[in-house]
Amino acid sequence: PSPKPSPLICIHMVNESEIKEMLSSESYNPSSVPQLEDHLLAQVKGEAPYMADSVRRLVKLYQLFPETSQPGNIARASLLAALEFPNTDYLALSYLIPHSVASTEPCQTIQKCSALLEACQFTDFWKMFEKLQSYSEDAELAQLANRSVPVIQNSILSALALAYQEAPTQVVCDALKVDSVDAVLALKHAQVVQSGDANTVTFVPTDNNTKRRKVYQESVDFKSISSLMAKIAS
């Protein structure tokens, strides 16, 4: 007999209008799991835009109906949510993930990456993130991690610009995992940078960063700037 298809393989076309209609219903029906799994994979592969409600609904259904649960899909959902930094998507999703899954790889590494981002320990984050980029047990997850590097870099740059008016160029490069100020200026969100040279990156003045005329330093307490970072998504 031919082998059964992997539950992580998308075998149906994703209809986003149907997904939205499904999400508008407050009922949690396990029959919707396959369609939501297909939609999750489409998001992971970049074939559909990220939809937080769809991701959360799938993980919630896994929680309500454990017999349908797929740890690999939970990991993929976790990474998608973590990539929404500085939004709190990952935090909200984490409450739905059972400890038996959260304590295993790659979920454990994703949790550590999210915590490092929130703590503004960006250089440590990149070292941890490399584990996801090279994760051999799930090629789709590893490819998502690699494709998402520019997204994370732009989020970090925006966070720095909200909190600080200027910072040493080397510190900014380390936080973004780039080699030069030219690479910083080439990022999509480089409009938040007023100027940059070999020594200093100066961010565009805002009401927020001019009140905090301090130079960025690694391991800044996230709590001190969390209210500013939340504005990135607005």
Residue frames as a rotation matrix with the C-alpha (Angstrom) as fourth column:
PRO 1
0.573 0.820 0.000 0.00
0.820 -0.573 0.000 0.00
0.000 0.000 -1.000 0.00
SER 2
-0.005 -0.565 0.825 1.15
0.429 -0.747 -0.508 3.56
0.903 0.351 0.246 -0.66
PRO 3
-0.683 -0.330 -0.652 2.31
0.723 -0.180 -0.667 5.56
0.103 -0.927 0.361 2.37
LYS 4
0.463 0.854 -0.239 -0.12
0.883 -0.468 0.040 7.95
-0.077 -0.230 -0.970 4.03
PRO 5
0.191 -0.387 0.902 0.51
0.378 -0.819 -0.432 11.65
0.906 0.423 -0.010 3.29
SER 6
-0.698 -0.503 -0.509 2.24
0.675 -0.225 -0.703 13.59
0.239 -0.835 0.496 6.04
PRO 7
0.334 0.868 -0.367 -0.18
0.935 -0.353 0.017 15.72
-0.115 -0.349 -0.930 8.10
LEU 8
0.010 -0.406 -0.914 2.20
0.278 -0.877 0.393 18.63
-0.961 -0.258 0.104 7.53
ILE 9
-0.875 -0.320 0.365 1.79
0.408 -0.081 0.909 18.49
-0.261 0.944 0.201 3.74
CYS 10
-0.335 0.767 -0.547 -0.67
-0.454 -0.640 -0.620 20.91
-0.826 0.040 0.563 2.20
ILE 11
-0.833 0.043 0.552 -2.91
0.417 0.706 0.573 18.95
-0.365 0.707 -0.606 -0.17
HIS 12
0.216 0.948 0.235 -5.81
0.957 -0.159 -0.242 21.39
-0.192 0.277 -0.941 -0.63
MET 13
-0.392 -0.248 0.886 -6.04
0.525 -0.851 -0.006 24.84
0.755 0.463 0.464 -2.17
VAL 14
-0.574 0.145 -0.806 -6.45
0.736 -0.339 -0.585 27.54
-0.358 -0.929 0.088 0.47
ASN 15
-0.069 0.646 0.761 -9.45
0.624 -0.567 0.538 29.79
0.778 0.512 -0.364 0.03
GLU 16
-0.898 -0.422 -0.123 -8.88
0.356 -0.534 -0.767 32.83
0.258 -0.733 0.629 2.23
SER 17
-0.474 0.800 0.367 -12.48
-0.676 -0.598 0.431 34.01
0.564 -0.044 0.824 2.00
GLU 18
0.403 0.587 -0.702 -13.56
-0.004 0.768 0.640 30.64
0.915 -0.255 0.311 3.38
ILE 19
-0.392 -0.627 -0.673 -10.98
0.738 0.222 -0.637 30.95
0.549 -0.747 0.376 6.15
LYS 20
-0.938 0.044 0.344 -12.31
-0.184 -0.904 -0.386 34.38
0.294 -0.426 0.856 7.12
GLU 21
0.004 1.000 -0.022 -15.88
-0.647 0.019 0.762 33.08
0.763 0.011 0.647 7.08
MET 22
0.232 -0.003 -0.973 -14.83
0.453 0.885 0.105 30.18
0.861 -0.465 0.206 9.28
LEU 23
-0.708 -0.620 -0.336 -13.12
0.594 -0.267 -0.759 32.52
0.381 -0.738 0.558 11.72
SER 24
-0.636 0.547 0.544 -16.23
-0.509 -0.828 0.236 34.70
0.579 -0.127 0.805 11.96
SER 25
0.454 0.777 -0.437 -17.98
-0.159 0.553 0.818 31.77
0.877 -0.302 0.375 13.59
GLU 26
0.046 -0.396 0.917 -17.52
-0.972 -0.229 -0.051 31.33
0.230 -0.889 -0.396 17.31
SER 27
0.905 0.318 0.282 -17.92
-0.377 0.908 0.185 27.56
-0.197 -0.274 0.941 17.06
TYR 28
-0.168 -0.986 0.009 -14.84
-0.945 0.164 0.283 25.37
-0.281 0.039 -0.959 17.38
ASN 29
0.843 0.525 0.114 -15.32
-0.436 0.792 -0.428 22.42
-0.315 0.311 0.897 15.08
PRO 30
0.038 -0.904 0.425 -12.50
-0.192 0.411 0.891 19.89
-0.981 -0.116 -0.158 14.66
SER 31
0.462 0.194 0.866 -13.60
0.726 0.478 -0.494 19.37
-0.509 0.857 0.080 11.05
SER 32
0.996 -0.080 0.033 -12.03
-0.051 -0.848 -0.528 22.75
0.070 0.525 -0.848 10.24
VAL 33
0.507 -0.857 0.089 -8.55
-0.107 0.040 0.993 21.60
-0.855 -0.513 -0.071 11.32
PRO 34
0.081 -0.546 0.834 -7.39
0.839 0.489 0.239 20.35
-0.538 0.680 0.498 7.87
GLN 35
0.595 0.199 0.779 -8.31
0.678 -0.645 -0.353 23.62
0.432 0.738 -0.519 6.18
LEU 36
0.959 -0.259 0.112 -6.60
-0.278 -0.795 0.539 25.67
-0.051 -0.548 -0.835 8.87
GLU 37
0.361 -0.863 0.353 -3.53
0.245 0.453 0.857 23.45
-0.900 -0.223 0.375 8.61
ASP 38
0.210 -0.230 0.950 -3.40
0.977 0.072 -0.198 24.11
-0.023 0.970 0.240 4.88
HIS 39
0.839 0.158 0.521 -3.70
0.221 -0.973 -0.060 27.84
0.497 0.165 -0.852 5.54
LEU 40
0.795 -0.606 -0.005 -0.93
-0.154 -0.211 0.965 27.65
-0.586 -0.767 -0.261 8.12
LEU 41
0.109 -0.791 0.602 1.41
0.692 0.495 0.526 26.00
-0.714 0.359 0.601 5.63
ALA 42
0.434 0.106 0.895 0.54
0.819 -0.460 -0.343 28.61
0.376 0.882 -0.286 3.00
GLN 43
0.975 -0.098 0.198 1.55
-0.172 -0.899 0.402 31.32
0.139 -0.426 -0.894 5.49
VAL 44
0.532 -0.820 0.210 4.76
0.067 0.288 0.955 29.49
-0.844 -0.494 0.208 6.37
LYS 45
-0.021 -0.522 0.853 5.66
0.893 0.374 0.250 29.20
-0.449 0.766 0.459 2.69
GLY 46
-0.672 -0.231 -0.703 4.87
0.067 -0.965 0.253 32.84
-0.737 0.123 0.664 2.01
GLU 47
-0.844 0.408 0.347 1.95
0.451 0.190 0.872 31.96
0.290 0.893 -0.344 -0.24
ALA 48
0.337 0.933 0.131 -0.59
0.612 -0.322 0.722 33.69
0.716 -0.163 -0.679 2.02
PRO 49
-0.191 -0.397 0.898 -0.25
-0.369 -0.818 -0.440 36.72
0.909 -0.416 0.010 4.31
TYR 50
-0.903 -0.188 -0.387 0.07
0.281 0.424 -0.861 36.13
0.326 -0.886 -0.330 8.03
MET 51
-0.023 0.944 0.330 -3.33
-0.362 -0.316 0.877 35.89
0.932 -0.100 0.349 9.71
ALA 52
-0.789 -0.409 0.459 -3.11
-0.533 0.083 -0.842 35.83
0.306 -0.909 -0.283 13.49
ASP 53
-0.025 0.873 0.487 -6.71
-0.945 0.139 -0.298 34.72
-0.327 -0.467 0.821 14.02
SER 54
0.655 0.234 -0.718 -6.27
-0.577 0.769 -0.276 31.71
0.488 0.596 0.638 11.75
VAL 55
-0.313 -0.874 -0.371 -3.07
-0.240 0.451 -0.860 30.66
0.919 -0.180 -0.351 13.49
ARG 56
-0.756 0.049 0.653 -4.61
-0.654 -0.070 -0.753 31.00
0.009 -0.996 0.085 16.95
ARG 57
0.321 0.947 0.032 -7.79
-0.943 0.322 -0.087 29.17
-0.093 -0.003 0.996 15.93
LEU 58
0.396 -0.227 -0.890 -5.79
-0.349 0.859 -0.375 26.17
0.849 0.459 0.260 14.75
VAL 59
-0.683 -0.719 -0.130 -3.72
-0.126 0.290 -0.949 25.97
0.720 -0.631 -0.289 17.94
LYS 60
-0.491 0.603 0.628 -6.87
-0.856 -0.200 -0.477 26.44
-0.162 -0.772 0.615 20.03
LEU 61
0.571 0.698 -0.433 -8.51
-0.774 0.633 0.000 23.53
0.273 0.335 0.902 18.21
TYR 62
-0.086 -0.691 -0.718 -5.43
-0.113 0.723 -0.682 21.42
0.990 0.023 -0.140 18.91
GLN 63
-0.858 -0.231 0.459 -5.87
-0.440 -0.131 -0.888 22.33
0.265 -0.964 0.010 22.58
LEU 64
-0.107 0.932 0.346 -9.58
-0.952 0.004 -0.306 21.43
-0.287 -0.362 0.887 22.60
PHE 65
0.918 0.395 -0.032 -9.18
-0.377 0.846 -0.376 18.27
-0.122 0.358 0.926 20.52
PRO 66
0.189 -0.960 0.208 -5.76
-0.717 0.010 0.697 16.80
-0.671 -0.281 -0.686 21.38
GLU 67
0.220 -0.075 0.973 -6.28
0.361 0.933 -0.010 13.86
-0.906 0.353 0.232 19.03
THR 68
0.884 0.133 0.448 -5.92
0.467 -0.254 -0.847 16.31
0.002 0.958 -0.287 16.11
SER 69
0.793 -0.537 -0.288 -2.79
-0.327 -0.773 0.543 18.02
-0.515 -0.336 -0.789 17.43
GLN 70
0.713 -0.654 0.252 0.35
0.604 0.390 -0.695 18.21
0.357 0.647 0.674 15.32
PRO 71
0.519 -0.557 -0.649 3.43
0.516 -0.401 0.757 19.45
-0.681 -0.727 0.080 17.27
GLY 72
-0.475 -0.735 0.484 5.15
0.831 -0.194 0.521 20.38
-0.289 0.650 0.703 14.02
ASN 73
-0.013 0.568 0.823 2.33
0.675 -0.602 0.426 22.74
0.738 0.561 -0.376 13.12
ILE 74
0.860 0.268 -0.433 2.37
0.509 -0.494 0.705 24.24
-0.025 -0.827 -0.562 16.60
ALA 75
-0.017 -0.951 -0.309 6.07
0.679 -0.237 0.694 25.02
-0.734 -0.198 0.650 16.13
ARG 76
-0.562 -0.155 0.812 5.40
0.791 -0.388 0.473 26.63
0.242 0.908 0.341 12.78
ALA 77
0.485 0.813 0.322 2.55
0.592 -0.576 0.564 28.68
0.644 -0.083 -0.761 14.25
SER 78
0.663 -0.298 -0.687 4.83
0.607 -0.322 0.726 29.74
-0.438 -0.899 -0.033 17.10
LEU 79
-0.443 -0.893 0.083 7.51
0.755 -0.322 0.571 30.98
-0.483 0.316 0.817 14.73
LEU 80
-0.250 0.443 0.861 5.01
0.721 -0.509 0.470 32.92
0.646 0.738 -0.192 12.65
ALA 81
0.788 0.606 -0.109 3.73
0.500 -0.525 0.689 34.61
0.361 -0.597 -0.716 15.81
ALA 82
0.372 -0.729 -0.574 7.22
0.675 -0.212 0.707 35.33
-0.637 -0.651 0.413 17.14
LEU 83
-0.510 -0.592 0.624 8.15
0.860 -0.321 0.397 37.03
-0.035 0.739 0.673 13.86
GLU 84
0.349 0.720 0.599 5.47
0.647 -0.648 0.402 39.65
0.678 0.248 -0.692 14.58
PHE 85
-0.006 -0.474 -0.881 7.79
0.922 -0.344 0.178 41.26
-0.387 -0.811 0.439 17.15
PRO 86
-0.945 -0.274 0.178 7.22
-0.161 -0.084 -0.983 43.71
0.285 -0.958 0.035 18.80
ASN 87
0.016 0.996 0.085 3.54
-0.792 -0.039 0.610 42.72
0.611 -0.077 0.788 18.73
THR 88
-0.438 -0.159 0.885 2.45
-0.842 0.417 -0.342 40.30
-0.315 -0.895 -0.316 21.42
ASP 89
0.352 0.615 -0.706 1.19
-0.841 0.538 0.050 37.57
0.411 0.576 0.707 19.08
TYR 90
-0.296 -0.539 -0.789 3.63
-0.146 0.841 -0.520 35.01
0.944 -0.038 -0.328 20.42
LEU 91
-0.934 -0.037 0.355 2.73
-0.354 -0.041 -0.934 35.71
0.049 -0.998 0.025 24.04
ALA 92
-0.061 0.993 0.096 -0.97
-0.959 -0.032 -0.281 35.26
-0.276 -0.109 0.955 23.30
LEU 93
0.384 0.189 -0.904 -0.34
-0.643 0.757 -0.115 32.04
0.663 0.626 0.412 21.39
SER 94
-0.593 -0.772 -0.227 1.96
-0.370 0.512 -0.775 30.59
0.715 -0.376 -0.590 24.05
TYR 95
-0.536 0.459 0.709 -0.91
-0.786 0.037 -0.618 30.28
-0.310 -0.887 0.341 26.52
LEU 96
0.550 0.808 -0.211 -2.55
-0.820 0.477 -0.316 27.75
-0.155 0.346 0.925 24.19
ILE 97
0.179 -0.591 -0.787 0.50
-0.552 0.602 -0.577 25.51
0.815 0.537 -0.218 23.81
PRO 98
0.979 0.192 -0.075 0.74
-0.056 0.597 0.800 22.53
0.198 -0.779 0.595 26.19
HIS 99
0.485 -0.835 0.259 3.94
-0.753 -0.248 0.609 22.22
-0.444 -0.491 -0.750 28.19
SER 100
0.361 -0.322 0.875 4.60
0.212 0.942 0.260 18.83
-0.908 0.092 0.408 26.64
VAL 101
0.636 -0.114 0.764 5.05
0.766 -0.029 -0.642 20.58
0.095 0.993 0.069 23.29
ALA 102
0.918 -0.231 0.321 6.49
-0.217 -0.973 -0.080 23.91
0.331 0.004 -0.944 24.48
SER 103
0.572 -0.715 0.403 9.31
-0.541 0.041 0.840 22.11
-0.617 -0.698 -0.363 26.29
THR 104
0.291 -0.457 0.840 10.48
0.593 0.775 0.216 20.28
-0.750 0.435 0.497 23.15
GLU 105
-0.603 -0.562 -0.566 12.34
-0.152 -0.615 0.774 21.44
-0.783 0.553 0.286 20.08
PRO 106
-0.480 -0.729 0.489 11.91
0.700 -0.654 -0.288 23.56
0.529 0.204 0.824 18.09
CYS 107
0.542 0.790 0.287 9.29
0.436 -0.556 0.707 25.25
0.718 -0.258 -0.646 20.29
GLN 108
0.621 -0.357 -0.698 11.78
0.708 -0.127 0.695 25.69
-0.337 -0.925 0.174 23.11
THR 109
-0.512 -0.849 0.134 14.22
0.809 -0.424 0.408 27.54
-0.290 0.317 0.903 20.85
ILE 110
-0.228 0.521 0.822 11.42
0.562 -0.619 0.548 29.72
0.795 0.588 -0.152 19.45
GLN 111
0.792 0.525 -0.313 10.45
0.532 -0.341 0.775 30.67
0.300 -0.780 -0.549 23.01
LYS 112
0.174 -0.822 -0.542 14.04
0.776 -0.225 0.590 31.61
-0.607 -0.523 0.598 23.80
CYS 113
-0.625 -0.376 0.685 14.28
0.755 -0.514 0.407 33.69
0.199 0.771 0.605 20.64
SER 114
0.253 0.818 0.516 11.10
0.497 -0.568 0.656 35.55
0.830 0.090 -0.550 21.52
ALA 115
0.786 0.015 -0.618 12.34
0.605 -0.228 0.763 36.21
-0.130 -0.974 -0.188 25.06
LEU 116
-0.246 -0.958 -0.146 15.66
0.832 -0.286 0.476 37.56
-0.498 -0.005 0.867 23.78
LEU 117
-0.437 0.180 0.881 13.89
0.631 -0.637 0.443 39.92
0.641 0.750 0.165 21.39
GLU 118
0.622 0.776 0.105 11.66
0.427 -0.449 0.785 41.21
0.656 -0.444 -0.610 24.17
ALA 119
0.650 -0.473 -0.595 14.71
0.598 -0.166 0.784 41.74
-0.470 -0.865 0.175 26.39
CYS 120
0.936 -0.281 -0.211 16.42
-0.352 -0.754 -0.555 43.66
-0.003 0.593 -0.805 23.56
GLN 121
0.116 -0.908 0.402 19.32
-0.352 0.341 0.871 41.21
-0.929 -0.243 -0.280 23.69
PHE 122
0.754 0.395 -0.525 19.60
-0.570 -0.005 -0.822 41.28
-0.328 0.919 0.221 19.94
THR 123
-0.108 -0.850 -0.515 23.08
-0.943 0.251 -0.218 39.84
0.314 0.463 -0.829 19.42
ASP 124
-0.759 -0.095 0.644 22.18
-0.415 0.832 -0.367 36.86
-0.501 -0.546 -0.672 21.62
PHE 125
0.327 0.941 0.084 18.93
-0.410 0.221 -0.885 36.54
-0.851 0.256 0.458 19.69
TRP 126
0.485 -0.138 -0.864 20.74
-0.869 0.034 -0.493 36.09
0.098 0.990 -0.103 16.37
LYS 127
-0.653 -0.758 -0.009 22.93
-0.744 0.643 -0.183 33.36
0.144 -0.112 -0.983 17.82
MET 128
-0.534 0.548 0.643 19.87
-0.177 0.672 -0.719 31.49
-0.827 -0.498 -0.262 19.05
PHE 129
0.434 0.778 -0.454 17.97
-0.583 -0.142 -0.800 32.14
-0.687 0.612 0.393 15.82
GLU 130
-0.284 -0.641 -0.713 20.66
-0.956 0.251 0.155 30.33
0.079 0.726 -0.683 13.84
LYS 131
-0.828 0.016 0.560 19.36
-0.180 0.939 -0.294 27.09
-0.531 -0.344 -0.775 15.35
LEU 132
0.204 0.970 0.135 16.04
0.034 0.131 -0.991 27.66
-0.978 0.207 -0.006 13.63
GLN 133
0.389 -0.121 -0.913 17.68
-0.851 -0.427 -0.305 28.64
-0.353 0.896 -0.269 10.36
SER 134
-0.487 -0.660 -0.572 19.48
-0.800 0.600 -0.012 25.31
0.351 0.452 -0.820 10.29
TYR 135
-0.193 0.484 0.853 16.72
-0.697 0.545 -0.467 23.17
-0.691 -0.685 0.232 11.84
SER 136
-0.827 -0.331 -0.455 16.95
-0.562 0.522 0.642 19.93
0.025 0.787 -0.617 9.90
GLU 137
-0.796 0.538 0.278 13.75
0.356 0.787 -0.505 18.28
-0.490 -0.303 -0.817 11.16
ASP 138
0.362 0.930 0.063 11.46
0.678 -0.216 -0.703 20.72
-0.640 0.297 -0.709 9.32
ALA 139
-0.541 -0.645 0.539 12.70
0.833 -0.319 0.453 22.24
-0.121 0.694 0.710 6.08
GLU 140
0.153 0.676 0.721 9.70
0.667 -0.609 0.429 24.58
0.729 0.415 -0.544 5.79
LEU 141
0.889 0.145 -0.434 10.33
0.445 -0.492 0.748 26.03
-0.105 -0.859 -0.502 9.25
ALA 142
-0.006 -0.977 -0.213 14.03
0.681 -0.160 0.715 26.52
-0.732 -0.141 0.666 8.50
GLN 143
-0.477 -0.125 0.870 13.22
0.833 -0.379 0.403 28.23
0.280 0.917 0.285 5.20
LEU 144
0.621 0.742 0.251 10.74
0.560 -0.645 0.520 30.52
0.548 -0.182 -0.816 6.96
ALA 145
0.653 -0.445 -0.613 13.41
0.507 -0.345 0.790 31.48
-0.563 -0.826 0.001 9.49
ASN 146
-0.405 -0.888 0.218 15.90
0.749 -0.185 0.637 32.28
-0.525 0.421 0.740 6.74
ARG 147
-0.236 0.393 0.889 13.41
0.786 -0.460 0.412 34.30
0.571 0.796 -0.200 4.67
SER 148
0.708 0.699 -0.105 12.40
0.596 -0.510 0.620 36.30
0.380 -0.502 -0.777 7.72
VAL 149
-0.150 -0.857 -0.494 15.81
0.973 -0.217 0.082 37.79
-0.177 -0.468 0.866 8.52
PRO 150
-0.767 -0.164 0.620 15.05
0.369 -0.904 0.217 41.14
0.525 0.395 0.754 6.78
VAL 151
0.275 0.942 0.192 11.69
0.197 -0.251 0.948 41.34
0.941 -0.223 -0.255 8.57
ILE 152
0.621 -0.102 -0.777 13.35
0.782 0.152 0.605 40.95
0.057 -0.983 0.174 11.97
GLN 153
-0.489 -0.872 -0.009 16.11
0.872 -0.489 0.008 43.40
-0.011 -0.003 1.000 11.08
ASN 154
-0.485 0.375 0.790 13.56
0.180 -0.841 0.510 46.05
0.856 0.390 0.341 10.18
SER 155
0.631 0.745 -0.215 11.62
0.325 -0.002 0.946 45.45
0.705 -0.667 -0.243 13.40
ILE 156
0.277 -0.627 -0.728 14.78
0.946 0.044 0.321 45.81
-0.169 -0.778 0.605 15.48
LEU 157
-0.703 -0.560 0.438 15.83
0.654 -0.751 0.089 48.96
0.279 0.349 0.895 13.62
SER 158
-0.044 0.787 0.615 12.40
0.092 -0.610 0.787 50.51
0.995 0.091 -0.046 14.21
ALA 159
0.728 0.280 -0.626 12.60
0.596 0.194 0.779 49.61
0.340 -0.940 -0.025 17.90
LEU 160
-0.208 -0.893 -0.399 16.00
0.962 -0.261 0.083 51.27
-0.178 -0.367 0.913 18.23
ALA 161
-0.686 -0.047 0.726 14.75
0.403 -0.855 0.326 54.38
0.606 0.516 0.606 16.45
LEU 162
0.407 0.899 0.163 11.80
0.242 -0.278 0.930 54.69
0.881 -0.339 -0.330 18.80
ALA 163
0.803 -0.038 -0.595 13.94
0.594 0.151 0.790 54.45
0.060 -0.988 0.144 21.90
TYR 164
0.132 -0.885 -0.446 17.21
0.622 -0.276 0.732 56.18
-0.771 -0.375 0.514 21.01
GLN 165
0.839 0.139 -0.526 18.27
-0.210 -0.809 -0.549 59.26
-0.502 0.571 -0.650 19.08
GLU 166
0.409 -0.742 -0.531 21.72
-0.788 0.005 -0.615 57.90
0.459 0.671 -0.583 18.30
ALA 167
0.843 -0.188 0.504 23.83
-0.164 0.802 0.574 54.80
-0.512 -0.567 0.645 18.80
PRO 168
-0.205 -0.971 -0.127 27.33
-0.598 0.022 0.801 53.58
-0.775 0.240 -0.585 17.93
THR 169
0.160 0.254 -0.954 27.39
-0.977 0.180 -0.116 52.16
0.142 0.950 0.277 14.43
GLN 170
-0.712 -0.502 -0.491 29.01
-0.448 0.863 -0.232 48.92
0.540 0.055 -0.840 15.56
VAL 171
-0.819 0.473 0.326 26.32
-0.160 0.358 -0.920 48.38
-0.552 -0.805 -0.217 18.18
VAL 172
0.146 0.898 -0.415 23.58
-0.765 -0.163 -0.623 48.94
-0.627 0.409 0.663 15.59
CYS 173
-0.069 -0.249 -0.966 25.30
-0.885 0.462 -0.055 46.59
0.460 0.851 -0.252 13.14
ASP 174
-0.953 -0.300 -0.052 25.61
-0.232 0.826 -0.514 43.91
0.197 -0.478 -0.856 15.81
ALA 175
-0.499 0.839 0.219 21.95
-0.328 0.051 -0.943 44.33
-0.802 -0.542 0.249 16.77
LEU 176
0.436 0.696 -0.570 20.92
-0.764 -0.048 -0.643 43.89
-0.475 0.716 0.511 13.14
LYS 177
0.221 -0.502 0.836 23.55
0.241 0.859 0.452 41.30
-0.945 0.102 0.311 12.27
VAL 178
0.945 -0.054 0.322 24.96
0.302 -0.225 -0.926 43.31
0.122 0.973 -0.197 9.37
ASP 179
0.241 -0.969 -0.053 28.53
0.969 0.237 0.070 44.24
-0.055 -0.068 0.996 8.50
SER 180
-0.789 -0.589 0.176 28.36
0.611 -0.784 0.114 47.95
0.071 0.198 0.978 7.72
VAL 181
-0.492 0.604 -0.627 26.37
0.016 -0.714 -0.700 51.16
-0.870 -0.355 0.342 7.99
ASP 182
-0.723 0.223 -0.654 25.62
-0.691 -0.221 0.688 50.80
0.009 0.949 0.314 4.26
ALA 183
-0.773 0.445 -0.452 23.77
0.308 0.886 0.347 47.58
0.555 0.129 -0.822 5.04
VAL 184
-0.577 0.568 -0.586 21.79
0.591 -0.204 -0.780 49.42
-0.563 -0.797 -0.218 7.72
LEU 185
-0.494 0.339 -0.801 20.82
-0.437 -0.893 -0.108 52.15
-0.751 0.297 0.589 5.26
ALA 186
-0.841 0.139 -0.523 19.78
-0.453 0.345 0.822 49.53
0.295 0.928 -0.227 2.70
LEU 187
-0.827 0.558 -0.062 17.05
0.505 0.690 -0.518 48.12
-0.246 -0.460 -0.853 4.94
LYS 188
-0.269 0.832 0.485 13.41
0.748 -0.136 0.649 48.78
0.606 0.538 -0.586 4.09
HIS 189
0.723 0.605 -0.333 12.83
0.663 -0.475 0.579 50.78
0.192 -0.639 -0.745 7.27
ALA 190
-0.284 -0.949 -0.140 16.00
0.958 -0.276 -0.071 52.85
0.029 -0.155 0.988 6.86
GLN 191
-0.004 0.343 0.939 13.85
0.340 -0.883 0.324 55.97
0.940 0.321 -0.113 6.65
VAL 192
0.921 0.309 -0.236 14.01
0.308 -0.206 0.929 56.03
0.239 -0.928 -0.284 10.45
VAL 193
0.144 -0.947 -0.287 17.75
0.888 -0.004 0.459 56.75
-0.436 -0.321 0.841 10.14
GLN 194
0.886 0.137 -0.444 18.69
0.023 -0.967 -0.253 60.39
-0.464 0.214 -0.860 9.72
SER 195
0.516 -0.789 -0.334 22.37
-0.745 -0.221 -0.629 59.75
0.423 0.574 -0.702 9.06
GLY 196
0.914 -0.270 0.303 25.06
0.028 0.787 0.617 57.17
-0.405 -0.555 0.727 9.57
ASP 197
0.456 -0.835 -0.306 28.81
-0.747 -0.173 -0.641 56.88
0.483 0.522 -0.703 9.29
ALA 198
-0.047 -0.562 -0.826 31.53
0.006 0.826 -0.563 54.55
0.999 -0.032 -0.035 10.54
ASN 199
-0.908 -0.419 0.025 31.09
0.010 -0.083 -0.997 55.80
0.419 -0.904 0.079 14.10
THR 200
-0.764 0.641 -0.075 27.49
-0.071 -0.199 -0.977 56.78
-0.641 -0.741 0.198 14.78
VAL 201
-0.610 0.720 0.329 23.97
0.623 0.180 0.762 56.10
0.490 0.670 -0.558 13.55
THR 202
-0.913 0.359 -0.191 21.60
-0.162 -0.752 -0.639 59.01
-0.373 -0.553 0.745 14.17
PHE 203
-0.523 0.803 0.286 17.89
0.846 0.531 0.057 58.32
-0.106 0.271 -0.957 14.07
VAL 204
-0.407 0.495 0.767 15.19
0.251 -0.747 0.616 60.70
0.878 0.444 0.180 12.89
PRO 205
-0.990 0.012 0.138 14.11
-0.133 -0.355 -0.925 62.78
0.038 -0.935 0.353 15.93
THR 206
-0.175 0.973 -0.151 10.72
0.289 0.197 0.937 61.90
0.941 0.121 -0.316 17.36
ASP 207
0.357 0.383 0.852 8.84
-0.676 -0.524 0.519 62.83
0.645 -0.761 0.072 20.52
ASN 208
0.992 0.072 -0.099 9.89
0.005 0.784 0.620 59.51
0.123 -0.616 0.778 21.97
ASN 209
0.451 -0.881 -0.142 13.61
0.841 0.473 -0.263 59.34
0.299 -0.001 0.954 21.24
THR 210
-0.113 -0.507 0.854 14.31
0.099 -0.861 -0.499 62.99
0.989 0.028 0.148 21.98
LYS 211
0.654 0.375 0.657 12.98
-0.617 -0.238 0.750 62.46
0.438 -0.896 0.075 25.49
ARG 212
0.877 -0.369 0.307 15.44
0.090 0.756 0.649 59.59
-0.471 -0.542 0.696 25.89
ARG 213
0.734 -0.645 -0.214 18.66
-0.552 -0.381 -0.742 61.11
0.397 0.663 -0.635 24.64
LYS 214
0.342 -0.594 0.728 20.70
-0.562 0.491 0.665 58.04
-0.753 -0.637 -0.166 25.47
VAL 215
-0.299 -0.529 -0.794 22.99
-0.931 0.342 0.123 55.79
0.207 0.776 -0.595 23.52
TYR 216
0.742 0.610 -0.279 21.70
-0.571 0.793 0.213 52.29
0.351 0.002 0.936 22.98
GLN 217
-0.451 -0.830 0.328 23.43
-0.892 0.416 -0.173 49.58
0.007 -0.371 -0.929 24.97
GLU 218
-0.353 0.284 -0.891 22.93
-0.241 0.893 0.380 45.84
0.904 0.349 -0.247 24.64
SER 219
-0.510 0.256 -0.821 20.71
0.708 0.668 -0.231 44.16
0.489 -0.699 -0.522 27.25
VAL 220
-0.822 0.361 0.441 18.52
-0.469 -0.867 -0.165 47.20
0.323 -0.343 0.882 27.88
ASP 221
-0.784 0.591 0.190 15.59
0.202 0.532 -0.823 46.22
-0.587 -0.606 -0.536 30.09
PHE 222
-0.737 0.542 0.405 12.64
0.523 0.077 0.849 45.66
0.429 0.837 -0.340 27.77
LYS 223
0.062 0.851 -0.522 10.18
0.996 -0.088 -0.026 46.95
-0.068 -0.518 -0.853 30.36
SER 224
-0.261 -0.248 -0.933 11.68
0.411 -0.903 0.125 50.42
-0.874 -0.351 0.337 30.13
ILE 225
-0.753 -0.053 -0.656 10.84
-0.490 -0.621 0.612 50.81
-0.440 0.782 0.442 26.45
SER 226
-0.750 0.471 0.464 7.98
0.560 0.826 0.068 48.35
-0.351 0.311 -0.883 25.87
SER 227
0.231 0.899 -0.373 5.40
0.457 -0.439 -0.774 51.12
-0.859 0.008 -0.512 25.58
LEU 228
-0.021 -0.319 -0.948 7.46
-0.668 -0.701 0.250 52.72
-0.744 0.638 -0.199 22.83
MET 229
-0.904 -0.425 0.033 7.99
-0.277 0.645 0.712 49.48
-0.324 0.635 -0.701 20.95
ALA 230
-0.360 0.859 0.365 4.27
0.596 0.512 -0.618 48.78
-0.718 -0.005 -0.696 20.92
LYS 231
0.316 0.477 -0.820 3.87
-0.216 -0.805 -0.552 51.84
-0.924 0.352 -0.151 18.73
ILE 232
-0.727 -0.660 -0.190 5.82
-0.356 0.126 0.926 50.22
-0.587 0.741 -0.326 15.89
ALA 233
-0.733 0.470 0.492 2.77
0.628 0.745 0.224 48.28
-0.261 0.473 -0.841 14.82
SER 234
0.124 0.854 -0.506 0.53
0.464 -0.501 -0.731 51.36
-0.877 -0.144 -0.458 14.73
